Amino acid sequence: MRIAIASDHAAVGLKAELRDWLIEAGHEVADLGPHDESSVDYPDYGYKLAEVVADGTAERGVALCGSGIGIAIAVNRNPAVRCALVSEPLSAELSRSHNDANAIAMGARLIGPEMAKACLTAFLSTDFLGDRHQRRVDKLHYTVQESAQ
């Protein structure tokens, strides 16, 4: 699978560990940065990640920051991306099976590498169930004008 991964400075170490682990598992991984712990702004990296997932360059995205919250918000600004903040494998699995998430976010200050790997394993190995869930996912694309109708 083609996977893009990005973080802010707080999650550079976790990003590197997950990147290497994903490559060892046979995935093609695009590391969108940053590549050191110099202070950066998480929206810049969230937007980069969202762009490559939205245009199909990457099939899935992994977004990391200290809490996972800020970068998830940034990634979700792109209407073609559904990024779920996860902290354990069940939420990662449900993000795929029920919500057809194409990216996940995790907080490096909140979960360790082994839990992050368990979340990624669940996320990458789960298919979208479609059926009644498709109707709900379709509703995630409405505009403000449509919601008023």
N, C-alpha and C positions, 0 to 999 in steps of 0.2 A: 504494500500500500504506500502511496505517496503522502507523507505527513509533513506539515510545517510546524515548527515550534519556535516560540518567541517568549521573551520575558522582560522584566525590568531588572535593575541592578540587584534587587533583593533575592531574585530567584535564579541568578546566573549559575550557581553551583548545581541546583536541582535540574535546571535545563540541560546542563552538560551531561549529567548522569543519565537522565532520561533519553537524551539524544543517542548516546552511546549504546544504551540498552536496546533502543528501538532498532538501531542499525544492526546490532548483533542478532536481533530477531528476524532480520531479513527485510526490513522496511527501507524505503528510500526517504531520507530525512533532509529537509531544508531547514537549516538553523538560521533564522532571521535576525539573530542578535538579541541583546548586545553580547559582546565577547569578553567583557571584563566587568568589574564591580563599580566602575565610575557611575556616578549618579545620572540617570536618564528618566525620561517621562514615559510611564507605561502606556498612555494613549498612542504614542508614536509607534510602538511595537504592536499594540493591539490592532491598529489600523493596517499595518503591514500584513499581519497574519490574516485578517479578514479579507484583504484584497486577494491574496493567493488562494484562499479557500473559495471565495466567490467566483473567481475566474477559472477555477478548475485546475490550476497548476498543482494544488494539493487536494487530495480527497478528504483529508481530515486535518484539523488544527488543534494544537495544544498551546494554551496561553497560561503563563505563570507570572505571578507577582507576589508580593509579600502575603497578601490576604486572598488573592484571586479575584477579589471583588472589582477593583478598578479596571483591570485589564479585561474582565468579562464584559463590563459595561461598554468599554471602547470597542471590543470586537462586535458586540451586538448592535452597534450603530450602523453596520452594513446590513441592509435588509435581506441579503442573500445568505446570511450566516446565522445559525442558531447555536449560540455558545452557552453551555450549561456550567455553572459553578458546581463542582462536585468535591466531596471530601471522603467518600467511601464508595466501594464498588457497586452497591445497589443503585445509588443515584446515578452513577455513570452508565449502568446498564439501562435504567429507565429513560435516561436522556436520549438514548438511541432508540429503544423499542417503542416508546410512546411519543417522543418529541422529534424524532429524526434529527437530533443534534449533529452538526457536522464539525463542531469544535467543543472542547471542554477547557475549563479554567480551573486551576488549583492554586492554593496558597502555600508557598514554600515555608512560611513561618508557622503554618497550622498543621501540615501533614508532612510526614517523613518520606524518604525515597521509596521504601517498600510499600507504603499505602498508595503513593502516587503510581507505582507500577501496577498495583492491583486495580486501581481505577482505570488506568490505560488498557489493561488486559480486558476488562469488562467492556469498556467503550469500543475498542477495536474489534471485539469478537461478537458483538451483538448487532443483529439486523433490525431494521425498522419493521414494525408489525403491519403498518398500513391500515386498511379497513377503516374502522371508526376513528382511528387516530389520524388518518390522512385528512379527514374533514376538519379536525381541530388544528392541525398544522397549517392547513390552507388559510385558516382564519388569522393566523399570525401575520399575514401579508397585507391586511387591510390598511387603508389610509384613514386619517382622522375624518375626512369627509364621508367615507363609507360607513364609519362607525356611528355617525349621527343619523343615518337612515333607518 
